[in-house]
Amino acid sequence: MNKNAGLFAWLNVSKLLSAPLMGLGVLSVLVLVLVLSKYRRVV
């Protein structure tokens, strides 16, 4: 019972963490694109 409960809790935590991590990944990609576009304009 304890193993199943721990696994279920870990899955819930991973689901909660996956959303912010995905958001951070998308934001980092957007920032990289903006920085690269500005750098190309300067050069």
Steps between C-alpha positions, in 0.01 A plus 500: 500500500775746591685438173186562294416816698855632456494427127161672463624804694818514287293489181283788626810704590660429162180612325496822704869564423473415129277801422738768639798321345330501159420871546863574588617309192267695272605831660870417463449416131314828443775696677767325291313586179465865605868525594611338174278730292636809678857374461449444127354851460804651671740293287 
